[in-house]
Amino acid sequence: MTESTTENSLQELAASILEDGVIDAEEVESLRQRLYADGLIDRREADFLFDLNDAVSGRANAPSWQPFFVEAIADHLLQDEQSPGEVDEAEGNWLISRIEGDGEYDAVERALLAHLKEKATTIHGALRFKIDLLGS
């Protein structure tokens, strides 16, 4: 699949999921199958998940949404070739910009930070400070 085709596919998926304004359990499973088809969550897919989360933040989403989001973003950050097991400074800066992009740290994003604090061998830079400040 070309990058353009993949982007269109993600946009179509988002439109379908967001039609009713919430993410239900069936949609979570569909996301899992689609995004993990190649075994990896790349940056485009991670950005896609943040866009979805921002769109449904505070709504009555399926209970499976939060653990899926946390797992997928953590996999993206911790299973990369450049800094496996770590959140390096560039990844931390990206994560801060995504979380703060909508002006709030919602419950799903706080769960992600707590998970990273527990699972990452090292968290570098400003993200470590933010996690400590938030008490995640």
URPEFEN-V370406 format. One record per backbone hydrogen bond with DSSP energy under -1.0 kcal/mol. CO is the residue of the C=O (numbers start at 1). NH is the residue of the N-H. E is the energy in kcal/mol with one decimal. If there is no record, write none. Layout:
# URPEFEN-V370406
((CO & NH & E) (CO & NH & E))
This chain:
# URPEFEN-V370406
((2 & 6 & -2.8) (3 & 7 & -2.6) (4 & 8 & -2.4) (5 & 9 & -2.5) (6 & 10 & -2.4) (7 & 11 & -2.3) (8 & 12 & -2.5) (9 & 13 & -2.3) (10 & 14 & -2.7) (11 & 15 & -2.4) (12 & 16 & -2.2) (13 & 17 & -2.6) (14 & 18 & -3.0) (23 & 62 & -3.5) (24 & 28 & -2.1) (25 & 29 & -2.2) (26 & 30 & -2.1) (27 & 31 & -2.6) (28 & 32 & -2.5) (29 & 33 & -2.4) (30 & 34 & -2.5) (31 & 35 & -3.2) (32 & 36 & -2.0) (36 & 39 & -1.5) (42 & 46 & -2.5) (43 & 47 & -2.9) (44 & 48 & -2.1) (45 & 49 & -2.2) (46 & 50 & -2.1) (47 & 51 & -2.5) (48 & 52 & -2.3) (49 & 53 & -2.7) (50 & 54 & -2.8) (51 & 55 & -1.8) (52 & 56 & -1.6) (56 & 59 & -2.1) (59 & 61 & -2.0) (62 & 65 & -2.1) (64 & 68 & -1.7) (65 & 69 & -2.9) (66 & 70 & -2.7) (67 & 71 & -2.5) (68 & 72 & -2.8) (69 & 73 & -2.6) (70 & 74 & -2.5) (71 & 75 & -2.7) (72 & 76 & -2.2) (73 & 77 & -2.1) (74 & 78 & -3.3) (75 & 79 & -2.1) (78 & 85 & -2.8) (83 & 86 & -1.9) (85 & 121 & -3.1) (87 & 124 & -2.6) (88 & 92 & -2.8) (89 & 93 & -2.5) (90 & 94 & -2.2) (91 & 95 & -2.7) (92 & 96 & -2.6) (93 & 97 & -2.3) (94 & 98 & -2.2) (95 & 99 & -2.8) (96 & 100 & -2.9) (100 & 103 & -1.5) (106 & 110 & -2.5) (107 & 111 & -2.0) (108 & 112 & -1.8) (109 & 113 & -2.2) (110 & 114 & -2.4) (111 & 115 & -2.3) (112 & 116 & -2.7) (113 & 117 & -2.4) (114 & 118 & -1.7) (115 & 119 & -2.7) (116 & 120 & -2.7) (122 & 87 & -2.6) (125 & 129 & -1.1) (126 & 130 & -2.5) (127 & 131 & -2.7) (128 & 132 & -2.4) (129 & 133 & -2.7) (130 & 134 & -2.6) (131 & 135 & -1.0) (131 & 136 & -1.8))
